[in-house]
């Protein structure tokens, strides 16, 4: 509910606040910690602070390694997006350590993936490669298909950094196919951005502009990963063009236009902040 409703609907936030209040009254620290953590995530995603709620969630989660791992991961995410990469990396690594101790592989994979993203933005590709490979191994072992598009997109951007265009294209095509099947605007945006960068590296400027413009508009309010702190690669792009189909996607896109509510539907809305997976893709 949090990432499919609360990030864009005030009633979702109100429900979370009510859940927090009821959990406190009932003395249910576990539920209160979870609700406070998600409220902090929503606030951080909307660039409205969230530090207080996350601090409260951390206090309530004391003694529960799994819950504390999730709180630290979200704190690290907020630090990444404010440019505090060293502090973010410390929290991500602590989150991974706690998640592994609690035998919660999805929490570990979530934090490792976003740690790799932070390292990539900070200019540490070797560290990013090691961490995204660990994340991919965990996601594969756990068959966590709903989270795989983000892992593939981060890995593909590392391939682009290393001038490995063909492997990047293979991973992005797979990520795009999964994202369309999941009908997930966050993953469509992240993967569309990667496909735009790939097209640009291959000299296909018009195609790159379409992909990046589409990725920009896919991002639902306060719900998806920021493109990164290097700026909006779509800054001077034309608006209104639909991204081209990824290899193998043309037939599905045409079918979607025929009347079925297709996963490629453009989601309009204000620019958001970061990947907040729905329950199925949150650890």
LUMDREN-623272 format. One record per residue (C-alpha): chain; residue number from 0; z, x, y. Coordinates in Angstrom, 2 decimals, always signed. Example, Ala and Ser with C-alpha at 12.3 -4.5 7.8 and 13.67 -1.06 7.14 Angstrom:
+--------+-----+---------+---------+---------+
! cadena ! num !       z !       x !       y !
+--------+-----+---------+---------+---------+
!      A !   0 !   +7.80 !  +12.30 !   -4.50 !
!      A !   1 !   +7.14 !  +13.67 !   -1.06 !
+--------+-----+---------+---------+---------+
***
This chain:
+--------+-----+---------+---------+---------+
! cadena ! num !       z !       x !       y !
+--------+-----+---------+---------+---------+
!      A !   0 !   +0.00 !   +0.00 !   +0.00 !
!      A !   1 !   +0.90 !   +2.75 !   +2.45 !
!      A !   2 !   -2.50 !   +4.38 !   +2.73 !
!      A !   3 !   -4.69 !   +1.33 !   +2.26 !
!      A !   4 !   -2.73 !   -0.94 !   +4.61 !
!      A !   5 !   +0.06 !   +0.70 !   +6.59 !
!      A !   6 !   -2.15 !   +3.30 !   +8.20 !
!      A !   7 !   -4.30 !   +0.66 !   +9.86 !
!      A !   8 !   -2.23 !   -2.54 !   +9.91 !
!      A !   9 !   +0.99 !   -3.04 !  +11.93 !
!      A !  10 !   +2.24 !   -5.44 !   +9.25 !
!      A !  11 !   +2.16 !   -2.58 !   +6.75 !
!      A !  12 !   +4.35 !   -0.42 !   +8.98 !
!      A !  13 !   +6.70 !   -3.38 !   +9.49 !
!      A !  14 !   +6.98 !   -3.80 !   +5.72 !
!      A !  15 !   +7.86 !   -0.12 !   +5.33 !
!      A !  16 !  +10.54 !   -0.38 !   +8.02 !
!      A !  17 !  +12.00 !   -3.44 !   +6.34 !
!      A !  18 !  +12.02 !   -1.67 !   +2.99 !
!      A !  19 !  +13.86 !   +1.25 !   +4.57 !
!      A !  20 !  +16.49 !   -1.04 !   +6.09 !
!      A !  21 !  +17.05 !   -2.97 !   +2.87 !
!      A !  22 !  +17.31 !   +0.22 !   +0.83 !
!      A !  23 !  +19.94 !   +1.59 !   +3.19 !
!      A !  24 !  +21.96 !   -1.62 !   +3.04 !
!      A !  25 !  +21.76 !   -1.60 !   -0.75 !
!      A !  26 !  +22.74 !   +2.05 !   -0.90 !
!      A !  27 !  +19.49 !   +2.88 !   -2.68 !
!      A !  28 !  +18.91 !   +6.47 !   -1.50 !
!      A !  29 !  +15.85 !   +6.95 !   -3.69 !
!      A !  30 !  +13.93 !   +4.01 !   -2.23 !
!      A !  31 !  +15.14 !   +4.80 !   +1.28 !
!      A !  32 !  +13.89 !   +8.37 !   +0.92 !
!      A !  33 !  +10.46 !   +7.21 !   -0.23 !
!      A !  34 !  +10.10 !   +4.60 !   +2.52 !
!      A !  35 !  +11.27 !   +7.02 !   +5.21 !
!      A !  36 !   +8.85 !   +9.65 !   +3.94 !
!      A !  37 !   +5.93 !   +7.23 !   +4.11 !
!      A !  38 !   +6.90 !   +6.09 !   +7.59 !
!      A !  39 !   +6.96 !   +9.73 !   +8.62 !
!      A !  40 !   +3.52 !  +10.19 !   +7.10 !
!      A !  41 !   +2.13 !   +7.22 !   +9.01 !
!      A !  42 !   +3.63 !   +8.48 !  +12.29 !
!      A !  43 !   +2.36 !  +12.01 !  +11.76 !
!      A !  44 !   -1.08 !  +10.71 !  +10.82 !
!      A !  45 !   -1.24 !   +8.66 !  +14.02 !
!      A !  46 !   -0.07 !  +11.67 !  +16.07 !
!      A !  47 !   +3.09 !   +9.81 !  +16.97 !
!      A !  48 !   +5.66 !  +12.32 !  +15.84 !
!      A !  49 !   +7.34 !  +11.41 !  +12.59 !
!      A !  50 !   +9.68 !  +14.40 !  +12.62 !
!      A !  51 !  +12.79 !  +12.21 !  +12.70 !
!      A !  52 !  +11.71 !  +10.05 !   +9.77 !
!      A !  53 !  +10.74 !  +13.09 !   +7.72 !
!      A !  54 !  +14.06 !  +14.77 !   +8.49 !
!      A !  55 !  +15.87 !  +11.65 !   +7.33 !
!      A !  56 !  +13.70 !  +11.48 !   +4.21 !
!      A !  57 !  +14.50 !  +15.12 !   +3.45 !
!      A !  58 !  +18.23 !  +14.44 !   +3.73 !
!      A !  59 !  +17.99 !  +11.38 !   +1.50 !
!      A !  60 !  +15.91 !  +13.30 !   -1.05 !
!      A !  61 !  +18.46 !  +16.10 !   -1.40 !
!      A !  62 !  +19.13 !  +16.65 !   -5.08 !
!      A !  63 !  +15.82 !  +15.15 !   -6.19 !
!      A !  64 !  +13.30 !  +17.98 !   -6.48 !
!      A !  65 !  +10.31 !  +15.69 !   -6.92 !
!      A !  66 !  +11.01 !  +13.58 !   -3.84 !
!      A !  67 !  +11.88 !  +16.64 !   -1.77 !
!      A !  68 !   +8.61 !  +18.27 !   -2.81 !
!      A !  69 !   +6.69 !  +15.27 !   -1.45 !
!      A !  70 !   +8.57 !  +15.32 !   +1.87 !
!      A !  71 !   +7.98 !  +19.05 !   +2.35 !
!      A !  72 !   +4.30 !  +18.60 !   +1.60 !
!      A !  73 !   +3.93 !  +16.04 !   +4.38 !
!      A !  74 !   +5.94 !  +18.19 !   +6.79 !
!      A !  75 !   +3.63 !  +21.11 !   +5.97 !
!      A !  76 !   +0.60 !  +18.94 !   +6.60 !
!      A !  77 !   +1.85 !  +18.03 !  +10.06 !
!      A !  78 !   +2.54 !  +21.71 !  +10.80 !
!      A !  79 !   -0.98 !  +22.64 !   +9.70 !
!      A !  80 !   -2.50 !  +20.17 !  +12.12 !
!      A !  81 !   -0.43 !  +21.56 !  +14.98 !
!      A !  82 !   -1.65 !  +25.08 !  +14.21 !
!      A !  83 !   +1.65 !  +26.38 !  +12.79 !
!      A !  84 !   +0.08 !  +27.89 !   +9.70 !
!      A !  85 !   +2.85 !  +30.29 !   +8.67 !
!      A !  86 !   +5.52 !  +27.59 !   +8.78 !
!      A !  87 !   +3.16 !  +25.19 !   +6.99 !
!      A !  88 !   +2.45 !  +27.69 !   +4.22 !
!      A !  89 !   +6.18 !  +28.24 !   +3.65 !
!      A !  90 !   +6.80 !  +24.53 !   +3.25 !
!      A !  91 !   +3.76 !  +24.03 !   +1.03 !
!      A !  92 !   +4.88 !  +26.82 !   -1.28 !
!      A !  93 !   +8.41 !  +25.45 !   -1.44 !
!      A !  94 !   +6.94 !  +22.01 !   -2.18 !
!      A !  95 !   +4.92 !  +23.45 !   -5.06 !
!      A !  96 !   +7.96 !  +25.27 !   -6.41 !
!      A !  97 !  +10.07 !  +22.10 !   -6.39 !
!      A !  98 !   +7.30 !  +19.99 !   -7.88 !
!      A !  99 !   +6.83 !  +22.44 !  -10.73 !
!      A ! 100 !  +10.57 !  +22.51 !  -11.33 !
!      A ! 101 !  +10.57 !  +18.71 !  -11.47 !
!      A ! 102 !   +7.54 !  +18.79 !  -13.82 !
!      A ! 103 !   +5.51 !  +16.71 !  -11.36 !
!      A ! 104 !   +2.08 !  +18.27 !  -11.56 !
!      A ! 105 !   +0.42 !  +15.84 !   -9.14 !
!      A ! 106 !   +2.79 !  +16.72 !   -6.34 !
!      A ! 107 !   +2.14 !  +20.39 !   -7.03 !
!      A ! 108 !   -1.64 !  +19.82 !   -7.01 !
!      A ! 109 !   -1.45 !  +17.83 !   -3.76 !
!      A ! 110 !   +0.44 !  +20.57 !   -1.95 !
!      A ! 111 !   -1.71 !  +23.36 !   -3.42 !
!      A ! 112 !   -4.89 !  +21.63 !   -2.26 !
!      A ! 113 !   -3.64 !  +21.18 !   +1.28 !
!      A ! 114 !   -2.21 !  +24.70 !   +1.29 !
!      A ! 115 !   -5.68 !  +25.99 !   +0.38 !
!      A ! 116 !   -7.16 !  +23.94 !   +3.21 !
!      A ! 117 !   -4.62 !  +25.40 !   +5.65 !
!      A ! 118 !   -5.37 !  +28.93 !   +4.44 !
!      A ! 119 !   -9.08 !  +28.35 !   +4.84 !
!      A ! 120 !   -8.62 !  +27.15 !   +8.42 !
!      A ! 121 !   -6.32 !  +30.11 !   +9.13 !
!      A ! 122 !   -8.94 !  +32.58 !   +7.91 !
!      A ! 123 !   -7.38 !  +33.51 !   +4.55 !
!      A ! 124 !  -10.14 !  +32.67 !   +2.06 !
!      A ! 125 !   -8.82 !  +34.82 !   -0.80 !
!      A ! 126 !   -5.47 !  +33.04 !   -0.79 !
!      A ! 127 !   -7.22 !  +29.69 !   -0.39 !
!      A ! 128 !   -9.40 !  +30.39 !   -3.44 !
!      A ! 129 !   -6.41 !  +31.22 !   -5.62 !
!      A ! 130 !   -4.55 !  +28.07 !   -4.58 !
!      A ! 131 !   -7.48 !  +25.66 !   -4.88 !
!      A ! 132 !   -8.23 !  +27.03 !   -8.35 !
!      A ! 133 !   -4.62 !  +26.34 !   -9.36 !
!      A ! 134 !   -4.87 !  +22.85 !   -7.91 !
!      A ! 135 !   -8.12 !  +22.15 !   -9.74 !
!      A ! 136 !   -6.62 !  +23.26 !  -13.05 !
!      A ! 137 !   -3.69 !  +20.88 !  -12.56 !
!      A ! 138 !   -5.90 !  +17.96 !  -11.50 !
!      A ! 139 !   -8.21 !  +18.52 !  -14.47 !
!      A ! 140 !   -5.34 !  +18.78 !  -16.96 !
!      A ! 141 !   -3.77 !  +15.59 !  -15.59 !
!      A ! 142 !   -7.14 !  +13.79 !  -15.34 !
!      A ! 143 !   -6.33 !  +12.84 !  -11.76 !
!      A ! 144 !   -9.84 !  +11.71 !  -10.91 !
!      A ! 145 !   -8.80 !   +9.83 !   -7.76 !
!      A ! 146 !   -7.76 !  +13.09 !   -6.07 !
!      A ! 147 !  -10.57 !  +15.29 !   -7.38 !
!      A ! 148 !  -13.00 !  +14.70 !   -4.46 !
!      A ! 149 !  -10.70 !  +16.47 !   -2.01 !
!      A ! 150 !  -10.19 !  +19.40 !   -4.39 !
!      A ! 151 !  -13.94 !  +19.75 !   -4.85 !
!      A ! 152 !  -14.61 !  +19.48 !   -1.11 !
!      A ! 153 !  -12.13 !  +22.25 !   -0.26 !
!      A ! 154 !  -13.49 !  +24.44 !   -3.06 !
!      A ! 155 !  -17.04 !  +23.82 !   -1.86 !
!      A ! 156 !  -16.18 !  +24.84 !   +1.69 !
!      A ! 157 !  -14.84 !  +28.10 !   +0.30 !
!      A ! 158 !  -18.15 !  +28.53 !   -1.53 !
!      A ! 159 !  -19.93 !  +28.03 !   +1.79 !
!      A ! 160 !  -17.70 !  +30.69 !   +3.35 !
!      A ! 161 !  -18.73 !  +33.03 !   +0.54 !
!      A ! 162 !  -22.47 !  +32.19 !   +0.94 !
!      A ! 163 !  -22.53 !  +30.47 !   -2.46 !
!      A ! 164 !  -24.67 !  +27.53 !   -1.38 !
!      A ! 165 !  -25.80 !  +26.26 !   -4.78 !
!      A ! 166 !  -22.28 !  +26.03 !   -6.27 !
!      A ! 167 !  -21.13 !  +24.37 !   -3.05 !
!      A ! 168 !  -23.91 !  +21.80 !   -3.37 !
!      A ! 169 !  -23.01 !  +21.04 !   -6.99 !
!      A ! 170 !  -19.35 !  +20.46 !   -6.14 !
!      A ! 171 !  -20.13 !  +18.34 !   -3.08 !
!      A ! 172 !  -22.59 !  +16.18 !   -5.01 !
!      A ! 173 !  -19.93 !  +15.55 !   -7.66 !
!      A ! 174 !  -17.32 !  +14.83 !   -4.97 !
!      A ! 175 !  -19.66 !  +12.41 !   -3.17 !
!      A ! 176 !  -20.44 !  +10.53 !   -6.39 !
!      A ! 177 !  -16.73 !  +10.14 !   -7.15 !
!      A ! 178 !  -15.92 !   +9.14 !   -3.57 !
!      A ! 179 !  -18.55 !   +6.41 !   -3.57 !
!      A ! 180 !  -17.29 !   +5.11 !   -6.91 !
!      A ! 181 !  -13.74 !   +5.07 !   -5.53 !
!      A ! 182 !  -14.97 !   +3.47 !   -2.27 !
!      A ! 183 !  -12.60 !   +5.80 !   -0.46 !
!      A ! 184 !  -13.38 !   +6.32 !   +3.27 !
!      A ! 185 !  -11.19 !   +9.43 !   +3.50 !
!      A ! 186 !  -12.96 !  +11.22 !   +0.69 !
!      A ! 187 !  -16.37 !  +10.04 !   +1.90 !
!      A ! 188 !  -15.59 !  +11.55 !   +5.30 !
!      A ! 189 !  -14.35 !  +14.87 !   +3.92 !
!      A ! 190 !  -17.25 !  +15.18 !   +1.49 !
!      A ! 191 !  -19.81 !  +14.04 !   +4.07 !
!      A ! 192 !  -18.60 !  +16.77 !   +6.39 !
!      A ! 193 !  -19.09 !  +19.34 !   +3.65 !
!      A ! 194 !  -22.60 !  +18.07 !   +2.92 !
!      A ! 195 !  -23.37 !  +18.32 !   +6.62 !
!      A ! 196 !  -22.21 !  +21.93 !   +6.75 !
!      A ! 197 !  -24.25 !  +22.69 !   +3.64 !
!      A ! 198 !  -27.38 !  +21.14 !   +5.15 !
!      A ! 199 !  -26.84 !  +23.16 !   +8.32 !
!      A ! 200 !  -26.52 !  +26.39 !   +6.33 !
!      A ! 201 !  -29.80 !  +25.56 !   +4.61 !
!      A ! 202 !  -31.50 !  +25.04 !   +7.96 !
!      A ! 203 !  -31.83 !  +21.24 !   +7.64 !
!      A ! 204 !  -30.56 !  +20.43 !  +11.11 !
!      A ! 205 !  -31.54 !  +16.74 !  +11.22 !
!      A ! 206 !  -29.94 !  +16.07 !   +7.84 !
!      A ! 207 !  -26.81 !  +17.95 !   +8.88 !
!      A ! 208 !  -26.54 !  +15.85 !  +12.02 !
!      A ! 209 !  -26.78 !  +12.64 !  +10.01 !
!      A ! 210 !  -24.13 !  +13.73 !   +7.50 !
!      A ! 211 !  -21.68 !  +14.89 !  +10.16 !
!      A ! 212 !  -22.15 !  +11.75 !  +12.24 !
!      A ! 213 !  -21.58 !   +9.60 !   +9.18 !
!      A ! 214 !  -18.49 !  +11.60 !   +8.20 !
!      A ! 215 !  -17.09 !  +11.15 !  +11.70 !
!      A ! 216 !  -17.42 !   +7.38 !  +11.48 !
!      A ! 217 !  -16.13 !   +7.11 !   +7.91 !
!      A ! 218 !  -12.67 !   +8.29 !   +8.92 !
!      A ! 219 !  -10.38 !   +5.21 !   +9.12 !
!      A ! 220 !   -7.70 !   +5.09 !  +11.80 !
!      A ! 221 !   -4.91 !   +7.55 !  +11.04 !
!      A ! 222 !   -5.89 !   +7.81 !   +7.42 !
!      A ! 223 !   -8.02 !  +10.88 !   +6.75 !
!      A ! 224 !   -8.10 !  +14.62 !   +6.99 !
!      A ! 225 !   -9.00 !  +16.00 !  +10.38 !
!      A ! 226 !  -12.22 !  +17.90 !  +10.23 !
!      A ! 227 !  -10.19 !  +20.99 !  +11.14 !
!      A ! 228 !   -8.83 !  +22.73 !  +14.20 !
!      A ! 229 !  -12.10 !  +24.56 !  +14.82 !
!      A ! 230 !  -13.39 !  +21.45 !  +16.55 !
!      A ! 231 !  -15.69 !  +18.55 !  +15.88 !
!      A ! 232 !  -18.92 !  +19.92 !  +14.34 !
!      A ! 233 !  -20.54 !  +16.61 !  +15.27 !
!      A ! 234 !  -19.88 !  +17.08 !  +18.98 !
!      A ! 235 !  -23.50 !  +16.87 !  +20.12 !
!      A ! 236 !  -24.91 !  +14.74 !  +17.35 !
!      A ! 237 !  -26.87 !  +11.55 !  +17.62 !
!      A ! 238 !  -24.84 !   +8.44 !  +16.83 !
!      A ! 239 !  -25.79 !   +5.54 !  +14.63 !
!      A ! 240 !  -27.75 !   +7.30 !  +11.87 !
!      A ! 241 !  -26.75 !   +6.69 !   +8.28 !
!      A ! 242 !  -26.08 !   +9.83 !   +6.27 !
!      A ! 243 !  -28.80 !  +10.69 !   +3.80 !
!      A ! 244 !  -28.06 !  +10.07 !   +0.15 !
!      A ! 245 !  -26.66 !  +12.97 !   -1.81 !
!      A ! 246 !  -28.82 !  +14.06 !   -4.73 !
!      A ! 247 !  -28.89 !  +11.19 !   -7.22 !
!      A ! 248 !  -27.39 !   +8.70 !   -4.77 !
!      A ! 249 !  -30.54 !   +7.14 !   -3.30 !
!      A ! 250 !  -30.84 !   +4.41 !   -5.90 !
!      A ! 251 !  -27.21 !   +3.39 !   -5.57 !
!      A ! 252 !  -27.45 !   +3.27 !   -1.79 !
!      A ! 253 !  -30.51 !   +1.02 !   -1.97 !
!      A ! 254 !  -28.67 !   -1.24 !   -4.38 !
!      A ! 255 !  -25.73 !   -1.40 !   -1.99 !
!      A ! 256 !  -28.02 !   -2.59 !   +0.78 !
!      A ! 257 !  -29.27 !   -5.41 !   -1.42 !
!      A ! 258 !  -26.12 !   -7.45 !   -0.93 !
!      A ! 259 !  -23.37 !   -5.76 !   -2.94 !
!      A ! 260 !  -20.45 !   -4.45 !   -0.88 !
!      A ! 261 !  -21.28 !   -0.82 !   -1.44 !
!      A ! 262 !  -18.96 !   +2.17 !   -1.23 !
!      A ! 263 !  -21.26 !   +3.74 !   +1.36 !
!      A ! 264 !  -20.40 !   +1.09 !   +3.96 !
!      A ! 265 !  -19.56 !   +2.77 !   +7.24 !
!      A ! 266 !  -15.98 !   +2.29 !   +8.38 !
!      A ! 267 !  -15.66 !   +2.10 !  +12.14 !
!      A ! 268 !  -12.48 !   +2.90 !  +13.98 !
!      A ! 269 !  -10.59 !   +5.38 !  +16.13 !
!      A ! 270 !  -10.49 !   +9.01 !  +15.11 !
!      A ! 271 !   -7.62 !   +9.59 !  +12.70 !
!      A ! 272 !   -5.55 !  +12.46 !  +11.49 !
!      A ! 273 !   -5.27 !  +13.28 !   +7.83 !
!      A ! 274 !   -5.83 !  +12.54 !   +3.99 !
!      A ! 275 !   -3.39 !  +10.00 !   +3.08 !
!      A ! 276 !   -4.21 !   +9.03 !   -0.40 !
!      A ! 277 !   -3.57 !   +5.50 !   -1.57 !
!      A ! 278 !   -0.91 !   +5.19 !   -4.22 !
!      A ! 279 !   -3.42 !   +6.05 !   -6.95 !
!      A ! 280 !   -4.15 !   +9.40 !   -5.36 !
!      A ! 281 !   -0.75 !  +10.21 !   -3.97 !
!      A ! 282 !   +1.55 !  +12.16 !   -6.27 !
+--------+-----+---------+---------+---------+
***
